[in-house]
Amino acid sequence: MDLALLRTFVTVHRAGSFTRAAALLGLSQPAVTSQIRTLERQLGRPLFLRRARGVTPTTIGDELAHRAAPHLDALVEIAETGLDEGSGVRTLHVAGPPEFTALRALPALTPLVGQGLAVRASFLGDTEEILDGLAAGHHDLAIATARPRGGLLVSTPLCDEEHVLVAAPRWAARLSPKVLLNKDAVLLEQLPVVEVHESLPFVSRYWASVFETEPAAAATVIAPDLRAVRDSAASGAGLAVLPRYLCEEALRQGRLVALLDPPVPPLRTYFLVVRTGTLALSPLARAHEELLRAAGNW
């Protein structure tokens, strides 16, 4: 079986369309279509079902991808880095949420940089975009807030992130102890809100967990970076829901105050995600292990 055909097949499987696969491979769409048809004739079975938007793998297609993809990735690793494990600099492409990747993941990988590993980080806020990029081969390792489906990606729980409802002291002072004790969502919603998106993803998740309802508030300040949300809230722009690791120092300094202390705080789980079989590659395996080790102290 022609390895070039297998490479095209795996790329189409990961990309979900002939058009996207052609762009990734630097080929024309007719060339990709022709290669897939040739492989299907050789196997005597259809590998994809053509849809209006992209393609869906058949059961045989999924099985072939699951078996072939790890070996193709290993061959690419050999081609790019050579046979000598000690020669040259290995490059690891990491993708994840900007704040967590910048403040947690990248510092944790620093010991490997001293051992000859180069790191390239992509900051992406959308989990689906992160996983699609990993599946398409744009990244080697992804940090995601959802467990991927299917057999081409494999995930490992990394750590849990506690979310805290915070505001500047002047806003906390306006709320009576009764409001805070009774966890009065209606009165809390009278405060301005600082968020990363108009849909209020962090506030909505907190409200659903603590109050078992949806927030009626609207955002006053939108900033697509939790560090900007933290600093805006600390300056008095309004309440916000933040990961504890991100606001812990501001809480210690008194620049922010935790408005509630629920018995079961809302949590969000981070996952380390790789393409199936790629943990056999030494640089990726070391990075995976280093992140899991560091997460024990987070």
Backbone as CSV, one residue per row, in Angstrom:
resi,resn,N_x,N_y,N_z,CA_x,CA_y,CA_z,C_x,C_y,C_z
1,MET,0.845,-1.195,0.000,0.000,0.000,0.000,0.886,1.251,0.000
2,ASP,0.556,2.201,-0.875,1.358,3.413,-1.049,1.236,4.302,0.188
3,LEU,2.402,4.641,0.781,2.386,5.492,1.981,1.840,6.885,1.674
4,ALA,2.053,7.383,0.454,1.519,8.693,0.088,-0.001,8.687,0.117
5,LEU,-0.599,7.583,-0.324,-2.059,7.468,-0.283,-2.546,7.436,1.164
6,LEU,-1.811,6.707,2.010,-2.193,6.644,3.421,-2.085,8.018,4.085
7,ARG,-1.035,8.740,3.756,-0.866,10.085,4.324,-2.025,10.993,3.922
8,THR,-2.411,10.928,2.655,-3.548,11.733,2.202,-4.821,11.296,2.914
9,PHE,-5.005,9.985,3.046,-6.190,9.471,3.718,-6.276,9.967,5.166
10,VAL,-5.180,9.867,5.917,-5.181,10.292,7.320,-5.451,11.795,7.416
11,THR,-4.897,12.566,6.503,-5.127,14.014,6.519,-6.589,14.339,6.273
12,VAL,-7.221,13.649,5.314,-8.650,13.856,5.063,-9.461,13.450,6.286
13,HIS,-9.087,12.344,6.890,-9.821,11.860,8.078,-9.752,12.886,9.201
14,ARG,-8.575,13.468,9.398,-8.415,14.451,10.469,-9.083,15.785,10.128
15,ALA,-8.997,16.180,8.863,-9.529,17.485,8.458,-11.037,17.469,8.278
16,GLY,-11.606,16.322,7.920,-13.053,16.235,7.751,-13.552,16.720,6.405
17,SER,-12.648,17.045,5.495,-13.060,17.465,4.154,-11.894,17.353,3.195
18,PHE,-12.210,17.135,1.924,-11.172,17.075,0.907,-10.532,18.450,0.712
19,THR,-11.341,19.498,0.819,-10.831,20.853,0.591,-9.789,21.226,1.633
20,ARG,-10.108,21.005,2.924,-9.173,21.335,3.990,-7.931,20.461,3.918
21,ALA,-8.096,19.182,3.565,-6.952,18.290,3.455,-6.025,18.735,2.324
22,ALA,-6.625,19.161,1.206,-5.818,19.621,0.071,-4.961,20.820,0.471
23,ALA,-5.554,21.733,1.239,-4.796,22.910,1.682,-3.660,22.506,2.610
24,LEU,-3.898,21.543,3.492,-2.862,21.098,4.419,-1.731,20.377,3.694
25,LEU,-2.073,19.648,2.632,-1.076,18.854,1.918,-0.397,19.623,0.792
26,GLY,-0.945,20.790,0.442,-0.399,21.540,-0.683,-0.750,20.912,-2.014
27,LEU,-1.885,20.205,-2.077,-2.343,19.559,-3.299,-3.643,20.200,-3.768
28,SER,-4.031,19.891,-4.993,-5.338,20.336,-5.476,-6.410,19.397,-4.944
29,GLN,-7.627,19.889,-4.867,-8.711,19.029,-4.383,-8.930,17.820,-5.299
30,PRO,-8.895,17.991,-6.641,-9.034,16.803,-7.500,-7.956,15.751,-7.250
31,ALA,-6.730,16.209,-6.920,-5.656,15.253,-6.648,-5.948,14.454,-5.383
32,VAL,-6.447,15.138,-4.358,-6.805,14.447,-3.116,-7.940,13.460,-3.373
33,THR,-8.960,13.902,-4.099,-10.089,13.026,-4.419,-9.615,11.791,-5.181
34,SER,-8.715,11.988,-6.133,-8.205,10.874,-6.931,-7.434,9.883,-6.067
35,GLN,-6.623,10.400,-5.128,-5.844,9.508,-4.268,-6.752,8.688,-3.355
36,ILE,-7.786,9.308,-2.825,-8.712,8.572,-1.956,-9.453,7.503,-2.748
37,ARG,-9.856,7.822,-3.965,-10.546,6.832,-4.805,-9.621,5.671,-5.143
38,THR,-8.353,5.979,-5.388,-7.381,4.916,-5.668,-7.237,3.993,-4.469
39,LEU,-7.133,4.572,-3.263,-7.007,3.767,-2.051,-8.262,2.940,-1.824
40,GLU,-9.424,3.517,-2.073,-10.686,2.772,-1.910,-10.751,1.604,-2.890
41,ARG,-10.261,1.792,-4.119,-10.252,0.687,-5.089,-9.303,-0.406,-4.633
42,GLN,-8.150,-0.020,-4.085,-7.199,-1.024,-3.612,-7.774,-1.850,-2.468
43,LEU,-8.515,-1.196,-1.595,-9.084,-1.885,-0.434,-10.407,-2.558,-0.751
44,GLY,-11.059,-2.113,-1.811,-12.355,-2.664,-2.174,-13.477,-2.245,-1.249
45,ARG,-13.267,-1.168,-0.497,-14.278,-0.691,0.464,-14.285,0.832,0.465
46,PRO,-15.449,1.446,0.636,-15.484,2.911,0.761,-14.911,3.345,2.110
47,LEU,-14.145,4.438,2.090,-13.531,4.948,3.314,-14.258,6.169,3.870
48,PHE,-14.965,6.888,3.002,-15.680,8.090,3.429,-17.063,8.126,2.796
49,LEU,-17.973,8.747,3.516,-19.297,9.071,2.980,-19.299,10.552,2.660
50,ARG,-19.602,10.885,1.424,-19.608,12.278,1.007,-20.871,12.966,1.514
51,ARG,-20.689,14.104,2.157,-21.793,14.908,2.677,-21.802,16.258,1.982
52,ALA,-22.869,17.029,2.252,-22.954,18.366,1.658,-21.807,19.240,2.129
53,ARG,-21.405,19.051,3.390,-20.296,19.822,3.942,-19.263,18.858,4.493
54,GLY,-18.281,18.505,3.667,-17.215,17.628,4.115,-17.529,16.162,3.926
55,VAL,-16.793,15.334,4.648,-16.948,13.885,4.552,-17.006,13.285,5.945
56,THR,-17.627,12.107,6.033,-17.706,11.345,7.279,-17.073,9.984,7.053
57,PRO,-16.140,9.558,7.891,-15.504,8.254,7.668,-16.475,7.105,7.888
58,THR,-16.326,6.064,7.095,-17.065,4.834,7.330,-16.406,4.084,8.485
59,THR,-17.017,2.982,8.895,-16.422,2.171,9.964,-15.043,1.674,9.558
60,ILE,-14.904,1.263,8.307,-13.602,0.816,7.810,-12.611,1.972,7.798
61,GLY,-13.102,3.158,7.406,-12.233,4.334,7.401,-11.720,4.676,8.786
62,ASP,-12.600,4.610,9.786,-12.176,4.883,11.164,-11.146,3.863,11.635
63,GLU,-11.384,2.593,11.291,-10.460,1.543,11.724,-9.091,1.719,11.083
64,LEU,-9.071,2.028,9.785,-7.802,2.222,9.093,-7.046,3.424,9.667
65,ALA,-7.764,4.521,9.929,-7.117,5.711,10.486,-6.532,5.418,11.857
66,HIS,-7.277,4.689,12.668,-6.819,4.363,14.016,-5.536,3.528,13.973
67,ARG,-5.431,2.644,12.976,-4.261,1.778,12.884,-3.085,2.460,12.183
68,ALA,-3.373,3.297,11.196,-2.295,3.858,10.372,-1.720,5.157,10.919
69,ALA,-2.565,6.003,11.520,-2.129,7.352,11.896,-0.911,7.362,12.824
70,PRO,-0.866,6.552,13.882,0.314,6.612,14.763,1.618,6.288,14.040
71,HIS,1.577,5.323,13.125,2.789,4.940,12.411,3.219,6.042,11.441
72,LEU,2.258,6.667,10.782,2.593,7.771,9.889,3.189,8.942,10.667
73,ASP,2.618,9.228,11.832,3.164,10.305,12.667,4.601,9.994,13.087
74,ALA,4.861,8.729,13.400,6.218,8.340,13.797,7.191,8.498,12.635
75,LEU,6.749,8.162,11.429,7.610,8.324,10.257,7.912,9.795,9.993
76,VAL,6.891,10.645,10.178,7.106,12.082,10.014,8.104,12.593,11.039
77,GLU,8.021,12.086,12.270,8.950,12.479,13.318,10.382,12.114,12.933
78,ILE,10.569,10.919,12.380,11.904,10.489,11.958,12.412,11.366,10.830
79,ALA,11.522,11.668,9.874,11.925,12.470,8.720,12.320,13.877,9.125
80,GLU,11.619,14.421,10.133,11.865,15.811,10.524,13.052,15.963,11.460
81,THR,13.336,14.937,12.264,14.357,15.097,13.296,15.580,14.208,13.098
82,GLY,15.476,13.224,12.208,16.610,12.334,11.988,16.621,11.185,12.983
83,LEU,17.518,10.261,12.773,17.556,9.059,13.597,18.284,9.266,14.902
84,ASP,19.142,10.268,14.971,19.934,10.500,16.185,19.122,11.293,17.184
85,GLU,18.746,10.655,18.270,17.917,11.294,19.293,18.581,12.522,19.873
86,GLY,19.899,12.549,19.879,20.583,13.650,20.538,20.937,14.792,19.624
87,SER,20.687,14.672,18.331,21.106,15.726,17.411,19.977,16.699,17.155
88,GLY,20.303,17.979,17.073,19.313,18.980,16.708,18.385,19.322,17.852
89,VAL,17.495,20.257,17.570,16.518,20.701,18.552,15.147,20.207,18.144
90,ARG,14.455,19.547,19.041,13.096,19.093,18.780,12.139,20.239,19.071
91,THR,11.112,20.358,18.250,10.125,21.422,18.433,8.785,20.818,18.799
92,LEU,8.200,21.311,19.878,6.896,20.869,20.338,5.902,21.999,20.131
93,HIS,4.828,21.708,19.405,3.785,22.695,19.150,2.624,22.451,20.117
94,VAL,2.394,23.426,20.992,1.383,23.307,22.049,0.269,24.319,21.794
95,ALA,-0.964,23.895,21.991,-2.112,24.804,21.853,-2.989,24.692,23.091
96,GLY,-3.552,25.829,23.503,-4.433,25.809,24.665,-4.985,27.185,24.963
97,PRO,-5.837,27.288,25.981,-6.374,28.589,26.393,-5.228,29.522,26.776
98,PRO,-5.308,30.796,26.409,-4.167,31.699,26.590,-3.678,31.821,28.026
99,GLU,-4.603,32.005,28.974,-4.179,32.256,30.349,-3.539,31.016,30.972
100,PHE,-4.204,29.876,30.856,-3.700,28.647,31.463,-2.395,28.208,30.805
101,THR,-2.328,28.326,29.486,-1.121,27.925,28.769,0.052,28.813,29.149
102,ALA,-0.216,30.124,29.242,0.856,31.068,29.550,1.345,30.945,30.989
103,LEU,0.420,30.787,31.932,0.779,30.844,33.350,1.064,29.487,33.969
104,ARG,0.553,28.429,33.372,0.747,27.096,33.926,1.617,26.214,33.029
105,ALA,1.159,25.994,31.793,1.789,24.986,30.940,3.204,25.376,30.511
106,LEU,3.365,26.580,29.989,4.691,26.958,29.471,5.765,26.980,30.557
107,PRO,5.504,27.562,31.743,6.529,27.473,32.794,6.862,26.036,33.179
108,ALA,5.863,25.147,33.129,6.113,23.753,33.495,7.012,23.050,32.496
109,LEU,7.040,23.526,31.254,7.870,22.899,30.225,9.299,23.445,30.203
110,THR,9.570,24.459,31.022,10.896,25.089,31.018,12.042,24.101,31.245
111,PRO,11.919,23.121,32.161,13.035,22.169,32.326,13.389,21.427,31.043
112,LEU,12.400,21.160,30.191,12.673,20.452,28.945,13.357,21.352,27.923
113,VAL,13.090,22.656,28.016,13.764,23.597,27.117,15.265,23.556,27.371
114,GLY,15.646,23.431,28.643,17.059,23.322,28.984,17.692,22.035,28.503
115,GLN,16.847,21.054,28.136,17.347,19.774,27.634,17.298,19.694,26.109
116,GLY,17.033,20.831,25.454,17.079,20.854,24.000,15.743,20.870,23.299
117,LEU,14.645,21.021,24.036,13.324,21.072,23.418,12.958,22.514,23.087
118,ALA,12.511,22.748,21.872,11.967,24.053,21.493,10.446,23.979,21.572
119,VAL,9.822,25.056,22.001,8.369,25.078,22.187,7.765,26.205,21.366
120,ARG,6.678,25.901,20.681,5.902,26.900,19.967,4.471,26.828,20.494
121,ALA,3.968,27.947,21.013,2.643,27.962,21.649,1.635,28.695,20.783
122,SER,0.435,28.156,20.727,-0.698,28.816,20.080,-1.771,29.042,21.138
123,PHE,-2.187,30.291,21.307,-3.205,30.623,22.288,-4.564,30.664,21.590
124,LEU,-5.446,29.748,21.966,-6.758,29.638,21.342,-7.807,29.534,22.434
125,GLY,-8.859,30.321,22.321,-9.884,30.318,23.348,-10.986,29.302,23.135
126,ASP,-11.132,28.791,21.913,-12.238,27.889,21.588,-11.750,26.439,21.596
127,THR,-12.385,25.602,22.413,-11.956,24.208,22.551,-12.073,23.449,21.239
128,GLU,-13.151,23.688,20.505,-13.330,22.983,19.234,-12.217,23.337,18.256
129,GLU,-11.832,24.596,18.236,-10.742,25.027,17.362,-9.427,24.368,17.768
130,ILE,-9.196,24.259,19.064,-7.976,23.618,19.569,-7.911,22.157,19.120
131,LEU,-9.020,21.419,19.299,-9.032,19.997,18.975,-8.991,19.767,17.468
132,ASP,-9.653,20.627,16.703,-9.598,20.505,15.241,-8.169,20.710,14.744
133,GLY,-7.472,21.695,15.322,-6.092,21.937,14.929,-5.179,20.779,15.275
134,LEU,-5.419,20.159,16.429,-4.627,19.002,16.829,-4.885,17.837,15.879
135,ALA,-6.153,17.578,15.590,-6.499,16.470,14.698,-5.915,16.668,13.310
136,ALA,-5.848,17.920,12.859,-5.322,18.215,11.522,-3.802,18.238,11.476
137,GLY,-3.148,18.094,12.628,-1.698,18.048,12.653,-1.014,19.382,12.850
138,HIS,-1.781,20.448,13.155,-1.169,21.754,13.378,-0.450,21.820,14.725
139,HIS,-0.877,21.014,15.698,-0.290,20.998,17.034,0.108,19.566,17.387
140,ASP,1.039,19.431,18.307,1.434,18.121,18.815,0.697,17.765,20.104
141,LEU,0.413,18.784,20.889,-0.182,18.595,22.210,-1.169,19.720,22.453
142,ALA,-2.338,19.371,22.945,-3.368,20.387,23.201,-3.807,20.316,24.650
143,ILE,-4.163,21.473,25.178,-4.772,21.571,26.506,-6.196,22.033,26.272
144,ALA,-7.149,21.205,26.651,-8.553,21.482,26.335,-9.404,21.375,27.584
145,THR,-10.568,22.010,27.545,-11.502,21.963,28.672,-12.663,21.019,28.395
146,ALA,-12.514,20.163,27.393,-13.514,19.140,27.099,-12.799,17.899,26.599
147,ARG,-13.348,16.739,26.909,-12.756,15.476,26.465,-13.192,15.211,25.017
148,PRO,-12.243,14.970,24.109,-12.615,14.753,22.709,-13.321,13.416,22.501
149,ARG,-14.123,13.361,21.458,-14.788,12.112,21.089,-14.022,11.444,19.949
150,GLY,-14.324,10.169,19.734,-13.697,9.452,18.640,-12.386,8.818,19.050
151,GLY,-11.785,8.076,18.100,-10.586,7.325,18.421,-9.285,7.963,17.986
152,LEU,-9.342,9.087,17.250,-8.108,9.678,16.748,-7.391,10.536,17.781
153,LEU,-8.114,10.999,18.790,-7.512,11.807,19.846,-7.694,11.094,21.172
154,VAL,-6.672,11.160,21.999,-6.745,10.540,23.327,-6.438,11.604,24.376
155,SER,-7.204,11.596,25.463,-7.063,12.639,26.483,-6.726,12.043,27.838
156,THR,-6.040,12.865,28.652,-5.701,12.509,30.023,-6.075,13.676,30.922
157,PRO,-6.882,13.459,31.983,-7.190,14.572,32.894,-5.914,15.170,33.456
158,LEU,-5.820,16.494,33.417,-4.621,17.190,33.883,-4.827,17.772,35.274
159,CYS,-5.857,18.587,35.447,-6.122,19.189,36.756,-7.515,19.798,36.749
160,ASP,-8.019,20.096,37.932,-9.292,20.786,38.100,-9.029,22.235,38.478
161,GLU,-9.863,23.104,37.964,-9.726,24.538,38.191,-10.953,25.038,38.965
162,GLU,-10.727,25.595,40.154,-11.834,26.133,40.956,-12.187,27.547,40.499
163,HIS,-13.461,27.814,40.359,-13.918,29.145,39.966,-14.441,29.913,41.168
164,VAL,-14.113,31.205,41.208,-14.441,32.055,42.351,-15.196,33.287,41.855
165,LEU,-16.257,33.642,42.563,-17.014,34.864,42.268,-16.367,36.010,43.037
166,VAL,-15.844,37.004,42.313,-15.059,38.065,42.948,-15.533,39.438,42.497
167,ALA,-15.130,40.426,43.292,-15.354,41.831,42.944,-14.395,42.671,43.766
168,ALA,-14.264,43.924,43.405,-13.440,44.841,44.188,-14.093,45.074,45.551
169,PRO,-13.291,45.416,46.578,-13.840,45.596,47.934,-15.004,46.577,47.994
170,ARG,-15.004,47.618,47.174,-16.082,48.610,47.272,-17.425,48.016,46.868
171,TRP,-17.427,47.056,45.939,-18.678,46.399,45.580,-19.105,45.424,46.663
172,ALA,-18.144,44.708,47.234,-18.476,43.777,48.310,-19.060,44.509,49.506
173,ALA,-18.567,45.731,49.770,-19.051,46.509,50.909,-20.504,46.928,50.730
174,ARG,-20.965,47.019,49.507,-22.350,47.432,49.255,-23.347,46.292,49.451
175,LEU,-22.830,45.067,49.518,-23.696,43.915,49.697,-23.792,43.580,51.177
176,SER,-24.990,43.430,51.665,-25.172,43.120,53.082,-24.749,41.685,53.356
177,PRO,-24.342,41.393,54.590,-23.998,40.010,54.935,-25.143,39.040,54.641
178,LYS,-26.386,39.518,54.750,-27.540,38.659,54.488,-27.559,38.211,53.033
179,VAL,-27.220,39.133,52.135,-27.182,38.801,50.705,-26.163,37.699,50.459
180,LEU,-24.985,37.868,51.043,-23.921,36.900,50.819,-24.228,35.572,51.486
181,LEU,-24.811,35.630,52.677,-25.128,34.407,53.407,-26.193,33.590,52.681
182,ASN,-27.206,34.286,52.145,-28.305,33.605,51.467,-28.030,33.347,49.990
183,LYS,-26.868,33.794,49.538,-26.501,33.609,48.131,-27.616,34.128,47.223
184,ASP,-27.957,35.393,47.413,-29.064,36.007,46.686,-28.611,36.368,45.268
185,ALA,-28.984,35.550,44.301,-28.556,35.761,42.917,-29.146,37.033,42.338
186,VAL,-30.384,37.358,42.704,-31.055,38.521,42.128,-30.306,39.803,42.494
187,LEU,-29.940,39.940,43.775,-29.228,41.139,44.192,-27.803,41.174,43.634
188,LEU,-27.167,40.009,43.535,-25.829,39.968,42.947,-25.862,40.412,41.488
189,GLU,-26.961,40.112,40.799,-27.072,40.466,39.393,-27.255,41.955,39.167
190,GLN,-27.452,42.713,40.240,-27.543,44.162,40.104,-26.165,44.812,39.976
191,LEU,-25.125,44.039,40.244,-23.772,44.550,40.075,-23.363,44.462,38.609
192,PRO,-22.502,45.375,38.155,-21.963,45.246,36.797,-21.182,43.935,36.666
193,VAL,-21.077,43.426,35.435,-20.418,42.143,35.188,-19.272,42.339,34.194
194,VAL,-18.147,41.698,34.502,-16.997,41.691,33.597,-16.817,40.255,33.108
195,GLU,-16.718,40.063,31.788,-16.666,38.714,31.219,-15.774,38.673,29.984
196,VAL,-15.566,37.449,29.490,-14.733,37.265,28.296,-15.557,37.269,27.015
197,HIS,-16.894,37.114,27.146,-17.748,37.028,25.964,-19.162,37.443,26.340
198,GLU,-19.904,37.904,25.336,-21.280,38.347,25.583,-22.166,37.236,26.144
199,SER,-21.834,35.984,25.844,-22.644,34.856,26.319,-22.424,34.547,27.800
200,LEU,-21.515,35.267,28.447,-21.211,35.094,29.878,-20.861,33.641,30.227
201,PRO,-19.863,33.049,29.578,-19.588,31.626,29.833,-19.197,31.296,31.262
202,PHE,-18.382,32.139,31.900,-17.934,31.842,33.265,-19.025,32.131,34.283
203,VAL,-19.710,33.260,34.124,-20.801,33.593,35.042,-21.937,32.588,34.906
204,SER,-22.258,32.203,33.685,-23.354,31.246,33.466,-23.045,29.901,34.106
205,ARG,-21.794,29.442,33.967,-21.419,28.160,34.563,-21.487,28.243,36.091
206,TYR,-21.062,29.372,36.640,-21.097,29.558,38.094,-22.544,29.596,38.586
207,TRP,-23.385,30.374,37.902,-24.801,30.491,38.311,-25.495,29.128,38.252
208,ALA,-25.221,28.355,37.208,-25.862,27.043,37.082,-25.436,26.115,38.210
209,SER,-24.165,26.197,38.617,-23.655,25.315,39.664,-24.113,25.730,41.060
210,VAL,-24.061,27.036,41.340,-24.324,27.520,42.702,-25.799,27.859,42.916
211,PHE,-26.407,28.513,41.924,-27.794,28.977,42.079,-28.799,28.117,41.334
212,GLU,-28.306,27.194,40.508,-29.158,26.327,39.690,-30.118,27.146,38.829
213,THR,-29.595,28.189,38.241,-30.392,29.051,37.362,-29.453,29.735,36.384
214,GLU,-30.033,30.472,35.450,-29.235,31.249,34.506,-29.169,32.689,34.964
215,PRO,-28.040,33.354,34.750,-27.935,34.752,35.188,-28.811,35.661,34.338
216,ALA,-29.401,36.658,34.995,-30.213,37.641,34.282,-29.397,38.886,33.947
217,ALA,-28.139,38.908,34.363,-27.293,40.087,34.177,-26.777,40.161,32.743
218,ALA,-26.341,41.342,32.367,-25.660,41.560,31.096,-24.269,42.108,31.391
219,ALA,-23.329,41.807,30.517,-21.957,42.235,30.761,-21.797,43.736,30.541
220,THR,-21.055,44.367,31.425,-20.708,45.777,31.272,-19.372,45.917,30.548
221,VAL,-18.431,45.022,30.872,-17.116,45.020,30.229,-16.862,43.633,29.649
222,ILE,-16.467,43.590,28.366,-16.087,42.340,27.708,-14.614,42.436,27.323
223,ALA,-13.823,41.484,27.797,-12.397,41.435,27.461,-12.037,39.971,27.219
224,PRO,-11.584,39.609,26.018,-11.360,38.193,25.681,-10.073,37.608,26.264
225,ASP,-9.767,37.958,27.491,-8.600,37.420,28.196,-8.893,37.530,29.680
226,LEU,-8.808,36.402,30.382,-9.169,36.399,31.798,-8.268,37.294,32.635
227,ARG,-7.056,37.535,32.192,-6.175,38.438,32.934,-6.706,39.866,32.875
228,ALA,-7.266,40.240,31.726,-7.882,41.563,31.600,-9.166,41.629,32.414
229,VAL,-9.920,40.529,32.464,-11.124,40.472,33.294,-10.756,40.660,34.756
230,ARG,-9.721,39.970,35.193,-9.261,40.096,36.587,-8.897,41.533,36.926
231,ASP,-8.091,42.144,36.092,-7.626,43.497,36.388,-8.766,44.518,36.303
232,SER,-9.709,44.299,35.387,-10.864,45.196,35.301,-11.732,45.075,36.548
233,ALA,-11.944,43.832,36.997,-12.733,43.631,38.212,-12.030,44.247,39.418
234,ALA,-10.716,44.090,39.512,-9.970,44.652,40.644,-10.009,46.177,40.642
235,SER,-10.142,46.773,39.478,-10.211,48.234,39.404,-11.598,48.762,39.709
236,GLY,-12.569,47.835,39.894,-13.915,48.252,40.273,-14.930,48.216,39.172
237,ALA,-14.621,47.558,38.040,-15.555,47.545,36.906,-16.782,46.681,37.165
238,GLY,-16.694,45.728,38.089,-17.851,44.876,38.385,-17.423,43.518,38.892
239,LEU,-18.400,42.632,39.077,-18.096,41.288,39.546,-17.611,40.440,38.372
240,ALA,-16.903,39.371,38.698,-16.395,38.453,37.686,-16.252,37.068,38.302
241,VAL,-16.242,36.062,37.459,-15.940,34.694,37.880,-14.594,34.329,37.284
242,LEU,-13.649,33.962,38.160,-12.277,33.721,37.730,-11.742,32.409,38.297
243,PRO,-10.808,31.781,37.596,-10.100,30.651,38.193,-9.321,31.122,39.422
244,ARG,-9.329,30.292,40.464,-8.660,30.704,41.695,-7.178,30.979,41.482
245,TYR,-6.500,30.163,40.678,-5.060,30.373,40.491,-4.776,31.740,39.886
246,LEU,-5.738,32.241,39.087,-5.515,33.497,38.390,-5.767,34.709,39.285
247,CYS,-6.623,34.552,40.301,-6.955,35.699,41.150,-6.454,35.544,42.581
248,GLU,-5.709,34.476,42.863,-5.283,34.197,44.244,-4.434,35.333,44.820
249,GLU,-3.512,35.847,44.042,-2.656,36.922,44.541,-3.471,38.185,44.798
250,ALA,-4.394,38.505,43.896,-5.241,39.690,44.086,-6.126,39.526,45.315
251,LEU,-6.566,38.307,45.622,-7.346,38.057,46.837,-6.482,38.253,48.078
252,ARG,-5.242,37.778,48.049,-4.347,37.951,49.193,-4.033,39.426,49.430
253,GLN,-3.881,40.168,48.360,-3.552,41.590,48.468,-4.753,42.449,48.822
254,GLY,-5.955,41.859,48.756,-7.157,42.634,49.064,-7.691,43.441,47.888
255,ARG,-7.103,43.279,46.711,-7.597,44.005,45.546,-8.910,43.407,45.047
256,LEU,-9.126,42.136,45.349,-10.375,41.451,45.046,-10.885,40.771,46.308
257,VAL,-12.195,40.595,46.370,-12.834,39.912,47.500,-13.713,38.800,46.938
258,ALA,-13.655,37.613,47.533,-14.552,36.528,47.151,-15.933,36.818,47.720
259,LEU,-16.923,36.920,46.856,-18.267,37.291,47.313,-18.999,36.125,47.958
260,LEU,-18.696,34.900,47.549,-19.356,33.718,48.095,-18.323,32.638,48.384
261,ASP,-18.687,31.725,49.263,-17.844,30.577,49.575,-18.731,29.334,49.577
262,PRO,-19.160,28.874,48.402,-20.072,27.725,48.353,-19.401,26.465,48.862
263,PRO,-20.156,25.567,49.504,-19.572,24.336,50.045,-18.952,23.460,48.961
264,VAL,-19.549,23.498,47.771,-18.989,22.753,46.634,-18.714,23.769,45.526
265,PRO,-17.490,24.267,45.444,-17.196,25.297,44.443,-17.259,24.739,43.032
266,PRO,-17.655,25.561,42.064,-17.663,25.113,40.664,-16.247,24.782,40.199
267,LEU,-16.124,23.704,39.453,-14.831,23.268,38.946,-14.889,23.097,37.427
268,ARG,-13.736,23.263,36.810,-13.594,22.952,35.389,-12.344,22.104,35.221
269,THR,-12.453,21.027,34.449,-11.335,20.099,34.270,-10.583,20.410,32.980
270,TYR,-9.251,20.408,33.087,-8.390,20.526,31.917,-7.900,19.140,31.523
271,PHE,-7.779,18.925,30.218,-7.295,17.652,29.684,-6.067,17.889,28.805
272,LEU,-5.103,16.979,28.899,-4.021,16.921,27.926,-4.487,16.018,26.794
273,VAL,-4.388,16.497,25.560,-4.901,15.745,24.415,-3.805,15.603,23.366
274,VAL,-3.653,14.396,22.845,-2.704,14.124,21.767,-3.396,13.247,20.729
275,ARG,-2.787,13.143,19.555,-3.282,12.192,18.568,-2.905,10.779,19.013
276,THR,-3.786,9.840,18.783,-3.569,8.465,19.210,-2.249,7.932,18.673
277,GLY,-1.464,7.358,19.554,-0.201,6.743,19.158,1.007,7.646,19.228
278,THR,0.797,8.968,19.320,1.938,9.885,19.255,2.725,9.956,20.557
279,LEU,2.198,9.421,21.638,2.972,9.410,22.876,4.159,8.462,22.801
280,ALA,4.246,7.706,21.695,5.435,6.890,21.473,6.625,7.756,21.057
281,LEU,6.357,9.006,20.670,7.420,9.929,20.269,8.033,10.539,21.515
282,SER,9.334,10.458,21.644,10.021,10.825,22.877,9.786,12.265,23.334
283,PRO,9.951,13.282,22.473,9.757,14.659,22.965,8.344,14.899,23.483
284,LEU,7.369,14.346,22.780,5.983,14.526,23.198,5.709,13.789,24.509
285,ALA,6.234,12.602,24.632,6.039,11.829,25.861,6.647,12.549,27.062
286,ARG,7.841,13.137,26.879,8.477,13.856,27.993,7.682,15.092,28.387
287,ALA,7.154,15.814,27.398,6.344,16.995,27.698,5.055,16.602,28.409
288,HIS,4.439,15.538,27.962,3.209,15.033,28.567,3.459,14.668,30.031
289,GLU,4.544,13.955,30.263,4.888,13.538,31.625,5.224,14.738,32.515
290,GLU,5.930,15.718,31.976,6.325,16.886,32.754,5.106,17.708,33.162
291,LEU,4.143,17.840,32.261,2.931,18.603,32.582,2.107,17.896,33.658
292,LEU,2.002,16.580,33.554,1.256,15.826,34.571,1.948,15.928,35.926
293,ARG,3.270,15.883,35.920,4.016,15.996,37.186,3.798,17.361,37.801
294,ALA,3.885,18.427,36.985,3.710,19.775,37.501,2.299,20.011,38.005
295,ALA,1.325,19.380,37.361,-0.073,19.589,37.746,-0.362,19.088,39.152
296,GLY,0.470,18.209,39.660,0.272,17.740,41.039,0.432,18.834,42.058
297,ASN,1.082,19.940,41.698,1.281,21.063,42.620,0.371,22.254,42.318
298,TRP,-0.516,22.110,41.346,-1.383,23.238,40.978,-2.655,23.235,41.822
